[in-house]
Amino acid sequence: MNKLKPEDYRTAARYIDNTDCGGVYARSITENIQTGDVFTGSGSVLFWHYCGFALVYGECGDEFISDIYDTFLSGKTVLPRRFLLFDRSGSIAERYSADPGISVEWRLFFEYPEGRSPDGFPLPDGFELRSITKELLGAINGRITPSFSWSNSDAFVSGGAGHCVTKNGVPAAWAFSAAVSSGEIDIGVETVEEFRGLGLASSAANAMIRHTLSVGKRPVWACHSGNEASHRLALKLGFVQTAECATIKQLVQS
């Protein structure tokens, strides 16, 4: 397995197919919109996004799969960030499902129907919807935030977008571009616990859908199969589930 230099990332774009399982994360790297690492070998390529999501394309033969396991999943190497592999075929998950150090779960993928117009989701009194600026970005704290997907605030401000619901200037919920390619934007969402159940995420995410459509891109959404709240919100916003895939990670990872 060989690690490509950033100036060679675009050469790996030809491996990315049109399946609906997170390809926006691979394309964001090859299009130099977001950061990540690219590895090649034996007619295969592995994209490892800054957020930790990893996708493999090409032949994906035994040798390449073994290299992925040894390098990222076996625990032999201390990784600089998390590694969560999307296994679209299920073959890698099947191979390592009996490994006690490996966790295999499922992720759901959604698309926004072409030609659909976003609904309206008015905010409760006392809340305000704002674009995420560099200043507001510093006030957003949570598990799913722009800093999860973008290497720094300047990168997010120049290449991404987001909307935040605030109360008295304090962030209560937000939606943002977790991954960006020339054709898609994957939307990430989070609501501060004390403000959940008020529909704030609906308003923020709906604003991101409108933004995505306004720049001529397709909104996409994904979540862990057990994340019922995210699943319900996707359907509420008008997304349609299009695919699912296995995800694989080393159990000791956070």
N, C-alpha and C positions, 0 to 999 in steps of 0.2 A: 504494500500500500504506500503510495507516494503522496505527499502533501504538496498541493500546487501553490505557486506564488500568486498573490492577489492579482497581478497583471495578467495572469493566465486563466482567471476564473471564467471569463466569457467563453472560453473554448469548451467548458463543461456543460454549457447551456443546451447543447444538442442532445444530451442524454435525457433531459427532463421531458416526460410525456404528459399527456393531457388528462390523466386520472385526477379525480377530485379529492385527493387526500393530502392537502397541505402543500401543494406545489408552489404556492406563493412564497413560502419560506425559502425554497431553493432558488427561485427566480430573483428574490430580493438580493441574494448574495451575488449572483452572476451579473445582475444589472447594477451592482455597486450602489444600491440604495441603503442596504443594511449590511452589517458585518457578519463574518462567519468564516469557517474553514472548509476547504474542499480537498477531498482525497480521491485518488484514482488508482486503478489497478485491475488487470485481467478483464478489461471490457466493462468495468463497473465504475460508478462514482458515488461518493458519499458527501452529502452536504450537511454541515453542522452549523446551524444558525446561532447567533449570539445568545438567544434566549435558551438554548439547549436542545431545541428540536432538531432531529437528524432524519434525513431521508436518503434512501439508497435507490439508484436507478441503474439500468443496464443489465448485463447478464447475471450479476449477483451469484457467481459460482461459489463452490465450497471454500475455495482458498480465500476469497474476499470476505465471505461470512466469518471464517475463522479469524481473519485479521481484525475484523470489527469486534469480535468477542474478546480477543486477546488484548486489544488496545483500549477498548471503552467499557466493556462489560464484566471482565473477569476480576477486576479489583487489583490487577497487577500494576496499574498505572494510576497515579494521583492526577485527576483531571482538573483543569482550571475552572470548569463550570459543569453544570449538570449535563447529562447525555440521555435523551429520551428518543428512542428510535421508532419511527413510524414504519410498520411492517405491513405493507399493503397486500402482499400475497399470503401472509400468514406462515410462510415457510420457515422464517427465522424463529418465530415464536414457537412453532411446533418442534423445531430442533432443540431449543433450550428450555422448553416448558418444565422439564423435570429438574432443572438446575436449581438448587435451593437458594442460590444467591441472586436469582433473576426474578423480576416481577413482570408478569404479562397481564396487561389490561386492555381496554378498548376505548377508542376515541371516535366520536361522531362528527360528521362534516355536513355543513349546510350551505346552500346557495340562495341568493335572492332572485326570485323569478324575473326574467326579462320582461320589461313593460309594466311592472307593478309600480304603483305610486305609494310612497310611504304614508302611513296613517299619521294622525295627530295625537300627541300624548302631552296634554297640558300639565304644568307643574302645580303642586299645591301652593297655597299662599306662603310667602316668606322665602321661597326658593328662587334662584336665578340660574339660567343656563348661560355659560360663558365658554368661549374658545379657550383651549389650553395654551397659554403663553409660557414663555420661559420662566417668568416670575411665578405664575400659578403652578407650574410643574414642580417647583421646589416645595410646595405645600401639600402635594399629593403623597400620601403614605398608605401602603397596603401591600397585598400580595401580587395583584395583577395591575401593574402600573406601566407607564411608558418606559421606565428604567429597566423593566423586565426584558424588553425587546430591543432597546436602543442603547448604544454604547455610551452616549452622553447626551446632555440636554441640547447642545447645538445640533447634533445629528437628528434628533427628533424634530426640532423646530424647523430645520431646513428640508427634511424628507418626509416627515409624518404630519399627523393632524389629530386633534382630539377635542372633545367637548366635556365640560365639567359642570355639574350641578352644585351650587354653593348655597350655604345659608349663613348670612352675616359674614360673607367672605370666606367661610371655611368649606373646603371640599367635602361633599356628602356622597357623590357618585360620579363616575366618569366612564367615558367610552373613548377609545383611541385606536389608531392604526397600529396593531401589533405586528403586522407584516405588510409590506408594500411592494408590489411589482408594477410593471408597466400596464398590466391589465386588471389587477385585483387589489383589494384591501381587505385583510383579515381583521375583524373588529374584536378588540378585547374590552371587557367590561368588569367593573367592580363597584359595589356599594358599601359604604362604611356601615358596620353592623347596626348601630343605633338608628340608622335611617332606612333600614330595609322594610319592604312592604308598602312603600309609599309611591311606587311607580317611577322613582327617580332614574333608575337605569334605563327604563323604556324611553324616557325623554332624551337622555344622553346618547343612547345607541341609535335612536331614530335620527338624531342630528348627524351622526356619523354616516348613516345610510344616505342621507340627503347629500352630504359632502361627497361621498364616494361616487354617487351617480352624477353629481355636478361636474366632476373632473373626468367623466367618461370611463369610469372603472366599474368593476363588478364587486359588490359587497359579498364577502364570504364569512362564515362563522364556524367555530369548532369548539367542542367541549368533551371532557371526560364522560364516558357513558353513564357514570353514576352521579353526575352533576345535574340533578333534575331541575334546579332553578334556572341554570343556563339553557337547558333544553327547552323548558317552557317559555323562557323569554325569547329565544330564537323563533319559535313558532308564533308567539304573540306578535312579533315584529313583521312576520310574513315570510320568514325563511322556510325553505323546504329541505328536509334531510336528503342527501344525495349519496352518501357513502359512509363507510366505517372501516377502521383498520385496527389491527393489534398495535399496542405500544409496548416497548421493552425497555427496562432500565435495571441497573444494578440496585439491589435492595438497600445497600448502605448509603445510597445517595439521598439527599434531601429533596 
